[in-house]
Amino acid sequence: MKKIFVMMFFIAILLVITSCGPNSHFYKINKTYDVISNNAIEIDVYKDILMKHRNEFGIKLYKRTQEPEKYYKAEVEYQESNSSSFKKLTLKDDKYIYEVNPESETEAIFKLYNTYNFKIRFINTETNDNDDMINFYVTYTFLPTVEVNRTNLRITKTEDTRYNILYNIISKDKYGNKRSPDEIKDNFTIEVTITKNNVVLKDVVNYKYELIFNEVGTYHVKIVLTEKLASTDATSGATPGEAGSTEAKVYTVEYDIEIYEN
């Protein structure tokens, strides 16, 4: 009997010790970040992580605050996907994961086309109780977004004036090469709306995505590109406890074409 009591005593001590450690549960999220050319990466960990995903994980915030930075301190570590260790990351203004030049192959910490894991911890600054710590394990892939090359084009009217509207779109493959119109068609489903003087024009774009102009004026081009997922991505479900799995990305680009007579 004495041995049983001794054993129960040690078990109780062990439970107390293990329960006093910091909260080690992580909410897992997979995300892509669309990088605009010549723009920095800037992720607000409070807005883009904690507040955006708290409801899907049922996270209850201290004092039900809508301004969590008043009550939580964010600490971040990062790891490149092929690395074995994490490094501490200093946040810009104590809230932003930031990279000024993701297109640089030598200077940037976070580079285009690479995947990084982030451990993001939110620590209650009023209680300093590690048991109340909110932890996210976020996997980010940084990809160049789809953009237009020029927002306004001017084309001289001829007897057969036409323009391939996909030429003005900048979409890059995983090697950083600009896709041709045919490659854009291979990677996206495409919806096109052409308007002139706020009137939608019908049958002015052919199967090659050439816009045929019958008269001078300004034509507004709106193109919606929906990413084509590989069959394995389209059929695979999300892992329980994770967010942001395989959803097709949708890009909307708009620009004007002015047709004038020389």
N, C-alpha and C positions, 0 to 999 in steps of 0.2 A: 504494500500500500504506500509506504514511504517513497519507493522508487517512482510510483505513478505520480505522486504529488510533485516530486522533484522534476519529472519529465514535463508535467503540465506547466510548472513554473517557468522552465526554459522555453517552452513553446510560447507562452504568454509574452516573455521578454522579446522573443524573436518577432512576434507579431507587432509589438510596439515599435521595435526598431525599423522594421520594413514599412510600417504605416507612416513613419515620420519623414520618409524620404520625399524628394520632390515628385510632383506629378509627372509620370513618364509616358502618358498617353498622347499620341499624336493624331490629329485629324489630317488625312491624306488628300491632297488635291493635285491634279495634273492640269497644267495650263500652257497655252501658247501666248506669246506676247508679240503683237504686230509692231515692228519697228519701222517708222517713217524715215525715208532717206534724209541724211544729215540732221537727224534728231536724236536726242538722248533717250536712253531707257530710264523711265521714272515710275516706280511702283510704290504707291502709298500703302504700307503694310496694314495700317488701321482701316483705311477705306476699302482697298482692293482685296484684302484677305479677311480680316476679322469681321468687319461689318457686312461685307458682301456674302460671306459663307456661314455666318453664325446661325441663321434660321435653319438651313438644311441639316446642320449637325445638332440643333437643339441647344446651342450654347446660351447660357444665361449670364449676362454681364453684371458686374458690380453696380448697384444702384440703377440698373437698367439705363445706363447712360447712352446718349447718342453721340457723345464726344469721348470715346474711350481713351484718347491720349491724356485726358485729365487724371485718369485713375490707373492707367497701365503703362508700364515701361516695356518697350519692345527690344528684344535681344535677338540677333540674327547670326547664324553660321551658314556658310555655303560650301558646296562641293561640286566640282565638275563631275559629270556622270561617270567618267572613267577613272576618277581618283578614289583613293582609299581613305582619305581623311577630310575632315571639315576644317574650315578656317573661319575665324571671327570676322564679321563684316561691320564696318562702321557705317551707320545710316546717315544719309544727308538730312540735316535738320531734325535728326532723331526720329525720322519717320519714313524716309524714302530709300528703297533699293535703287541705286543710281549708277548709270554708266554714261559718261558724256559722249563717248565715241565708239559705239559697238561695231562699227565697220572697220576699225583699226585691227590689223592682225597682230600687232606687237604691243601696243600700249593698253588695250582694253582688258579689263578683268572679265567682262561678260561679252562674248563675241556672237555674231550672227551665226545661225545654223547649229549652235551648240546647245546642249541640254545641261541644266544645273539643278541640283537639289538644295533646298533651303530649309533649315530648321528655324522656325520663327516662334519665339516664346513671348507671351504677354504676361508680365508679372504685375500683380496688384501692388501699387506703391503705397497704399494706405495700410494694408494688412501685412505686406511682405511675406505672405504665407505661400510657400512653394506648392502646397497641396492645391491651391486655387489657381495655379499657373495654367494658362491656356496655350496649348502647343499645336502648331501646324507643321506638317512636312509637305512642302510644296515643290513640285517639279515643274520648272519653267523651261520651255524651248523658245529661243528668241529667233523670230523669222521676219524677213522683210515683208512689209504689207504690199498689197496691190495698190498702185497709184496711177495717176495720169501723168504723162510727160509734160504736157502743156495744157493749161485750162482754157486757152483761147487759141484757135487756129484760124488762119485766113487763107483761103484758096481762091484762085482766079477761075471764073466760070469759063468752061469750054463747051464744045458741042456735046461731049460725053463726060461730064464732070462726075467723078465718083471717088470715094475715099474709104479705105478699109479702116473701120473704126477701132479695130483691135491694135493697130499700129501705135496708137497713142497711149496704150496701157503698158505700164511697167510691172511685170510679174517675173520674178526670178526663180530659177530652180535651186536645188540644194547646193549646187556648186557656185552660185552667185551669177550665173549667166542669164541674160534677159531672154525670156521666152518669145518665140515667134508667134504670129497669130495662130498657126496650126497647132503649136504646142499649148497655147492658151485653150484652144478648143478641146484638146486632149485631156486637159487637167480640170476644166470647169464646165458646168452647164451654164449657158449664157441666155440672159433675158435682156432685150433691148427695147427702149422706148425713145422715139424721136419726136420732138415737138418743135413747132414753129409758130410764133405769135400765140403761144399757149394752146395751140391746137395739136392734138396727137395725129401724126401722119402714119398712114397705113401703107404697107407694101413698098417701102422705100429702101429696105435693106435686103440684099440678096443672100443666097446660101453661103457666099464667101464672106459675109459680114461687110460687104461694100455698101456704103450709103450713096444712093444715086440722087443727085441734085437736079431738079428741073427748073429752078429759078433762084435768083439772088436773094439774100437775106441771111438771118442768123438762125441756125439750127441748134437745138439743145439736145445733147446726147446723154442718155442715162443708161448705164450698163450694170446689171446685177450678175455677179459671178459667184456660183456656188461650187465649192470644192467637191471634186469627185473622190469619194473614199474608196480605198481598196476593199474588195469583198470581205476580207478577214476583219477589217476595221468596222465595216458596216454591220456585221453580224455579231461581233463580240460585245458583250454587255459590260457595264461598269462593275468594278470590283466593289463588294460591300464595304462601306466606310470610306469610299473615295468619291471625289467629285471631279467634274471636268473631263470625262473620258472622251470617246471618239465621236464628237459632233462635227458635222461638216461646217467649215467656216464660210461665211458669206461676206462678200465685199461689194460695195456700191461705189461706182466712180461716175463722175459727171463732168462734162465740159461742153464748150460751145464751138461751133464751126461757122465762120462767116464766109459766105460765098459772095464775091463781088466781081463786077465786070471791069476789065482792064481798060 
